[in-house]
Amino acid sequence: MRNIKYYIPGSVLILIAIMVVAVPKILVAFVAASIIMAGIGALYVGHMIRKSEIELRNIGEWFSDDDRYGWQFARRPVFRRWYRDF
């Protein structure tokens, strides 16, 4: 019974395919749900880009044009959450 967990994803996909063949209107719901999830993901990525642009704009005020050592190029990563492990 421990090995049955490996067969669950495939079984679920086969059951979904049988449901789509039996009732084609379910396919419309699956496609709509996929588009909605992609839209939510796009909004989240856009929000992260907006926040990073605001951070970079605020960081840019710390440096001047006559910076001798060239520290204006030493900036943090744009998306800090994705670089936590480094």
DSSP file (Angstrom, degrees, kcal/mol; ACC not computed):
  #  RESIDUE AA STRUCTURE BP1 BP2  ACC     N-H-->O    O-->H-N    N-H-->O    O-->H-N    TCO  KAPPA ALPHA  PHI   PSI    X-CA   Y-CA   Z-CA
    1    1 A M    >         0   0    0      0, 0.0     3,-0.8     0, 0.0     4,-0.3   0.000 360.0 360.0 360.0 -18.2    0.0    0.0    0.0
    2    2 A R  G >   +     0   0    0      1,-0.2     3,-0.8     2,-0.1     4,-0.1   0.825 360.0  55.1 -70.7 -28.4    3.0    2.3    0.4
    3    3 A N  G >  S+     0   0    0      1,-0.2     3,-1.2     2,-0.1     4,-0.4   0.522  83.8  84.8 -82.7  -5.0    3.7    2.3   -3.3
    4    4 A I  G X> S+     0   0    0     -3,-0.8     3,-1.3     1,-0.2     4,-0.7   0.764  74.6  72.3 -69.1 -23.2    0.2    3.4   -4.3
    5    5 A K  G <4 S+     0   0    0     -3,-0.8    -1,-0.2    -4,-0.3     3,-0.2   0.757  90.9  59.3 -64.4 -22.0    1.1    7.1   -3.8
    6    6 A Y  G <4 S+     0   0    0     -3,-1.2     4,-0.4     1,-0.2    -1,-0.3   0.726 105.7  47.9 -76.5 -21.1    3.2    6.8   -7.0
    7    7 A Y  T <> S+     0   0    0     -3,-1.3     4,-2.2    -4,-0.4    -1,-0.2   0.555  89.1  84.6 -95.4  -9.4    0.1    5.9   -9.1
    8    8 A I  H  X S+     0   0    0     -4,-0.7     4,-2.6    -3,-0.2     5,-0.2   0.924  87.9  49.5 -64.2 -47.4   -2.2    8.6   -7.7
    9    9 A P  H  > S+     0   0    0      0, 0.0     4,-2.2     0, 0.0    -1,-0.2   0.931 114.4  45.3 -60.3 -43.5   -1.1   11.4  -10.1
   10   10 A G  H  > S+     0   0    0     -4,-0.4     4,-2.2     1,-0.2    -2,-0.2   0.898 113.1  50.4 -64.9 -39.9   -1.5    9.2  -13.2
   11   11 A S  H  X S+     0   0    0     -4,-2.2     4,-2.3     2,-0.2    -1,-0.2   0.898 109.6  50.8 -64.7 -40.0   -4.8    7.9  -12.0
   12   12 A V  H  X S+     0   0    0     -4,-2.6     4,-2.3     1,-0.2    -2,-0.2   0.913 110.1  49.8 -64.8 -42.0   -6.1   11.4  -11.4
   13   13 A L  H  X S+     0   0    0     -4,-2.2     4,-2.3    -5,-0.2    -1,-0.2   0.896 110.7  49.7 -64.6 -39.3   -5.1   12.5  -14.9
   14   14 A I  H  X S+     0   0    0     -4,-2.2     4,-2.2     2,-0.2    -1,-0.2   0.906 111.0  49.8 -65.4 -40.7   -6.8    9.5  -16.5
   15   15 A L  H  X S+     0   0    0     -4,-2.3     4,-2.2     2,-0.2    -2,-0.2   0.893 110.1  50.4 -64.9 -39.1  -10.0   10.2  -14.5
   16   16 A I  H  X S+     0   0    0     -4,-2.3     4,-2.3     2,-0.2    -2,-0.2   0.916 109.8  50.8 -64.1 -41.8   -9.9   13.9  -15.6
   17   17 A A  H  X S+     0   0    0     -4,-2.3     4,-2.1     1,-0.2    -2,-0.2   0.897 109.9  49.7 -63.2 -39.8   -9.5   12.8  -19.2
   18   18 A I  H  X S+     0   0    0     -4,-2.2     4,-2.3     1,-0.2    -1,-0.2   0.895 110.4  50.8 -65.0 -39.2  -12.5   10.4  -18.9
   19   19 A M  H  X S+     0   0    0     -4,-2.2     4,-3.0     2,-0.2     7,-0.2   0.893 109.4  50.6 -65.2 -38.7  -14.5   13.2  -17.4
   20   20 A V  H  < S+     0   0    0     -4,-2.3     7,-0.2     1,-0.2    -2,-0.2   0.899 111.9  47.3 -66.2 -39.9  -13.6   15.6  -20.3
   21   21 A V  H  < S+     0   0    0     -4,-2.1    -2,-0.2    -5,-0.2    -1,-0.2   0.902 116.5  44.2 -66.8 -39.5  -14.6   12.9  -22.8
   22   22 A A  H  < S+     0   0    0     -4,-2.3    -2,-0.2     1,-0.3    -1,-0.2   0.914 130.9  20.3 -71.9 -43.0  -17.9   12.3  -21.0
   23   23 A V    ><  -     0   0    0     -4,-3.0     3,-1.9    -5,-0.2     4,-0.4  -0.843  67.1-171.6-130.5  93.5  -18.8   15.9  -20.4
   24   24 A P  T >> S+     0   0    0      0, 0.0     3,-0.9     0, 0.0     4,-0.8   0.696  79.3  73.8 -62.5 -19.3  -16.9   18.3  -22.8
   25   25 A K  H 3> S+     0   0    0      1,-0.2     4,-1.3     2,-0.2     3,-0.2   0.749  84.8  67.1 -67.0 -20.2  -18.1   21.4  -21.0
   26   26 A I  H <> S+     0   0    0     -3,-1.9     4,-2.3    -7,-0.2    -1,-0.2   0.849  91.5  61.8 -66.2 -32.8  -15.6   20.5  -18.2
   27   27 A L  H <> S+     0   0    0     -3,-0.9     4,-2.5    -4,-0.4    -1,-0.2   0.883 100.0  53.7 -60.2 -38.4  -12.8   21.2  -20.7
   28   28 A V  H  X S+     0   0    0     -4,-0.8     4,-2.4     1,-0.2    -1,-0.2   0.900 108.4  49.7 -62.4 -40.5  -14.0   24.8  -20.9
   29   29 A A  H  X S+     0   0    0     -4,-1.3     4,-2.4     2,-0.2    -2,-0.2   0.898 110.5  49.9 -66.0 -40.1  -13.8   25.1  -17.2
   30   30 A F  H  X S+     0   0    0     -4,-2.3     4,-2.1     2,-0.2    -2,-0.2   0.915 112.2  47.0 -64.9 -42.5  -10.3   23.7  -17.1
   31   31 A V  H  X S+     0   0    0     -4,-2.5     4,-2.2     2,-0.2    -2,-0.2   0.915 113.0  49.2 -65.8 -42.7   -9.1   26.1  -19.8
   32   32 A A  H  X S+     0   0    0     -4,-2.4     4,-2.2     1,-0.2    -2,-0.2   0.907 110.9  50.0 -63.5 -41.1  -10.7   29.1  -18.0
   33   33 A A  H  X S+     0   0    0     -4,-2.4     4,-2.3     1,-0.2    -1,-0.2   0.883 109.7  51.6 -64.9 -37.6   -9.2   28.1  -14.7
   34   34 A S  H  X S+     0   0    0     -4,-2.1     4,-2.2     2,-0.2    -2,-0.2   0.907 110.3  48.1 -64.9 -41.7   -5.8   27.8  -16.4
   35   35 A I  H  X S+     0   0    0     -4,-2.2     4,-2.1     2,-0.2    -2,-0.2   0.889 111.2  50.7 -66.7 -39.0   -6.1   31.3  -17.9
   36   36 A I  H  X S+     0   0    0     -4,-2.2     4,-2.2     2,-0.2    -2,-0.2   0.924 110.5  48.9 -64.4 -43.9   -7.2   32.8  -14.6
   37   37 A M  H  X S+     0   0    0     -4,-2.3     4,-2.3     1,-0.2    -2,-0.2   0.889 110.5  51.0 -64.3 -38.7   -4.2   31.2  -12.8
   38   38 A A  H  X S+     0   0    0     -4,-2.2     4,-2.3     2,-0.2    -1,-0.2   0.891 109.8  51.1 -64.4 -38.4   -1.8   32.5  -15.5
   39   39 A G  H  X S+     0   0    0     -4,-2.1     4,-2.2     2,-0.2    -2,-0.2   0.896 109.5  49.2 -64.4 -40.8   -3.3   36.0  -15.0
   40   40 A I  H  X S+     0   0    0     -4,-2.2     4,-2.1     2,-0.2    -2,-0.2   0.910 111.5  49.9 -64.9 -41.3   -2.8   35.8  -11.3
   41   41 A G  H  X S+     0   0    0     -4,-2.3     4,-2.3     1,-0.2    -2,-0.2   0.901 109.8  50.6 -62.8 -40.9    0.8   34.7  -11.8
   42   42 A A  H  X S+     0   0    0     -4,-2.3     4,-2.4     1,-0.2    -2,-0.2   0.888 109.5  50.9 -65.2 -38.9    1.4   37.6  -14.2
   43   43 A L  H  X S+     0   0    0     -4,-2.2     4,-2.2     2,-0.2    -1,-0.2   0.897 110.2  50.2 -63.7 -39.9   -0.1   40.1  -11.7
   44   44 A Y  H  X S+     0   0    0     -4,-2.1     4,-2.2     2,-0.2    -2,-0.2   0.923 111.6  46.7 -65.7 -44.3    2.3   38.7   -9.0
   45   45 A V  H  X S+     0   0    0     -4,-2.3     4,-2.3     1,-0.2    -2,-0.2   0.906 112.0  51.7 -64.7 -40.7    5.3   39.0  -11.2
   46   46 A G  H  X S+     0   0    0     -4,-2.4     4,-2.3     1,-0.2    -1,-0.2   0.885 108.7  51.0 -61.7 -39.3    4.3   42.5  -12.3
   47   47 A H  H  X S+     0   0    0     -4,-2.2     4,-2.4     2,-0.2    -1,-0.2   0.909 109.9  49.5 -64.9 -42.0    4.0   43.5   -8.6
   48   48 A M  H  X S+     0   0    0     -4,-2.2     4,-2.1     1,-0.2    -2,-0.2   0.892 110.9  50.0 -65.2 -38.4    7.4   42.2   -7.8
   49   49 A I  H  X S+     0   0    0     -4,-2.3     4,-2.2     2,-0.2    -2,-0.2   0.908 109.9  50.9 -65.2 -41.4    8.9   44.1  -10.8
   50   50 A R  H  X S+     0   0    0     -4,-2.3     4,-2.0     1,-0.2    -2,-0.2   0.921 110.7  48.7 -61.9 -44.6    7.2   47.3   -9.6
   51   51 A K  H  X S+     0   0    0     -4,-2.4     4,-2.1     1,-0.2    -1,-0.2   0.894 111.1  50.0 -63.3 -39.3    8.6   46.9   -6.1
   52   52 A S  H  X S+     0   0    0     -4,-2.1     4,-2.6     1,-0.2    -1,-0.2   0.876 108.3  52.7 -69.5 -35.3   12.1   46.2   -7.3
   53   53 A E  H  X S+     0   0    0     -4,-2.2     4,-2.2     2,-0.2    -1,-0.2   0.896 109.0  50.1 -64.9 -38.7   12.0   49.3   -9.6
   54   54 A I  H  X S+     0   0    0     -4,-2.0     4,-2.0     2,-0.2    -2,-0.2   0.915 111.4  48.9 -64.7 -41.6   11.0   51.4   -6.6
   55   55 A E  H  X S+     0   0    0     -4,-2.1     4,-2.3     1,-0.2    -2,-0.2   0.921 112.0  48.0 -63.6 -43.1   13.9   49.9   -4.6
   56   56 A L  H  X S+     0   0    0     -4,-2.6     4,-1.9     1,-0.2    -1,-0.2   0.871 109.8  52.8 -66.4 -35.4   16.4   50.6   -7.3
   57   57 A R  H  < S+     0   0    0     -4,-2.2     4,-0.5     1,-0.2    -1,-0.2   0.899 112.0  45.8 -64.9 -39.5   15.1   54.2   -7.7
   58   58 A N  H >< S+     0   0    0     -4,-2.0     3,-0.7     1,-0.2     4,-0.3   0.848 111.3  52.1 -72.3 -33.6   15.6   54.7   -4.0
   59   59 A I  H >< S+     0   0    0     -4,-2.3     3,-1.9     1,-0.2     4,-0.4   0.863  98.9  65.8 -68.9 -34.5   19.1   53.1   -4.0
   60   60 A G  G >< S+     0   0    0     -4,-1.9     3,-0.8     1,-0.3    -1,-0.2   0.725  90.9  64.1 -60.8 -22.1   20.1   55.4   -6.9
   61   61 A E  G <  S+     0   0    0     -3,-0.7    -1,-0.3    -4,-0.5    -2,-0.2   0.656  89.4  68.3 -76.8 -14.5   19.9   58.4   -4.7
   62   62 A W  G <  S+     0   0    0     -3,-1.9     2,-0.3    -4,-0.3    -1,-0.2   0.691  94.2  65.7 -77.3 -17.1   22.7   57.2   -2.4
   63   63 A F    <   -     0   0    0     -3,-0.8     2,-0.2    -4,-0.4     0, 0.0  -0.753  67.4-151.4-110.8 152.0   25.3   57.6   -5.1
   64   64 A S    >   -     0   0    0     -2,-0.3     3,-0.9     1,-0.1     8,-0.1  -0.703  28.9-112.0-114.1 169.9   26.7   60.7   -6.8
   65   65 A D  T 3  S+     0   0    0      1,-0.3    -1,-0.1    -2,-0.2     7,-0.0   0.769 113.8  57.2 -71.9 -25.8   28.2   61.3  -10.2
   66   66 A D  T 3  S+     0   0    0      4,-0.0     2,-0.5     2,-0.0    -1,-0.3  -0.070  71.1 148.5 -97.4  35.3   31.6   62.0   -8.8
   67   67 A D    <   -     0   0    0     -3,-0.9     3,-0.5     1,-0.2     5,-0.1  -0.592  33.1-160.7 -72.0 117.5   31.9   58.7   -7.0
   68   68 A R  S    S+     0   0    0     -2,-0.5    -1,-0.2     1,-0.2    -3,-0.0   0.852  82.6  44.4 -70.6 -36.7   35.6   57.8   -7.1
   69   69 A Y  S    S-     0   0    0      1,-0.0    -1,-0.2     0, 0.0    -2,-0.1   0.444 104.3-118.3 -96.9   0.1   35.4   54.1   -6.5
   70   70 A G    >   +     0   0    0     -3,-0.5     3,-1.3     1,-0.1     4,-0.1   0.825  57.3 151.8  72.1  32.3   32.5   53.2   -8.8
   71   71 A W  G >   +     0   0    0      1,-0.3     3,-1.7     2,-0.2    -1,-0.1   0.584  50.9  87.7 -73.0  -7.8   30.2   51.9   -6.1
   72   72 A Q  G 3  S+     0   0    0      1,-0.3    -1,-0.3    -8,-0.1    -9,-0.1   0.722  86.8  54.2 -64.3 -17.9   27.1   52.8   -8.2
   73   73 A F  G <  S+     0   0    0     -3,-1.3     2,-1.3     1,-0.1    -1,-0.3   0.521  85.3  89.5 -92.4  -5.2   27.4   49.4   -9.9
   74   74 A A    <   +     0   0    0     -3,-1.7     2,-0.3    -4,-0.1    -1,-0.1  -0.717  60.9 148.4 -92.9  88.6   27.4   47.5   -6.6
   75   75 A R        -     0   0    0     -2,-1.3     3,-0.1     1,-0.1   -19,-0.0  -0.795  48.9-101.1-120.2 162.0   23.6   47.0   -6.1
   76   76 A R        -     0   0    0     -2,-0.3    -1,-0.1     1,-0.1     4,-0.0  -0.340  53.1 -82.5 -72.8 160.7   21.5   44.3   -4.5
   77   77 A P        -     0   0    0      0, 0.0     3,-0.3     0, 0.0    -1,-0.1  -0.302  37.5-122.4 -61.1 152.2   19.7   41.7   -6.7
   78   78 A V  S    S+     0   0    0      1,-0.3     2,-0.8    -3,-0.1   -23,-0.1   0.937 105.0  38.0 -65.2 -48.6   16.4   42.9   -8.2
   79   79 A F  S >> S-     0   0    0      1,-0.2     3,-0.7     2,-0.0     4,-0.5  -0.840  70.2-176.9-106.3  96.2   14.3   40.1   -6.6
   80   80 A R  G >4 S+     0   0    0     -2,-0.8     3,-1.3    -3,-0.3    -1,-0.2   0.845  77.4  63.1 -62.4 -35.6   15.7   39.6   -3.1
   81   81 A R  G >4 S+     0   0    0      1,-0.3     3,-0.8     2,-0.2    -1,-0.2   0.846 102.1  50.5 -61.1 -34.2   13.4   36.7   -2.3
   82   82 A W  G <4 S+     0   0    0     -3,-0.7    -1,-0.3     1,-0.2     3,-0.2   0.618 110.8  49.8 -80.2 -11.8   14.8   34.6   -5.1
   83   83 A Y  G X< S+     0   0    0     -3,-1.3     3,-1.1    -4,-0.5    -1,-0.2   0.125  73.0 110.8-111.8  20.2   18.4   35.2   -3.9
   84   84 A R  T <  S+     0   0    0     -3,-0.8    -1,-0.1     1,-0.2    -2,-0.1   0.838  76.3  52.9 -65.2 -33.6   18.0   34.3   -0.2
   85   85 A D  T 3         0   0    0      1,-0.2    -1,-0.2    -3,-0.2    -2,-0.1   0.566 360.0 360.0 -82.0  -6.9   20.1   31.2   -0.4
   86   86 A F    <         0   0    0     -3,-1.1    -1,-0.2     0, 0.0    -2,-0.2   0.460 360.0 360.0 -96.9 360.0   23.1   32.8   -2.1
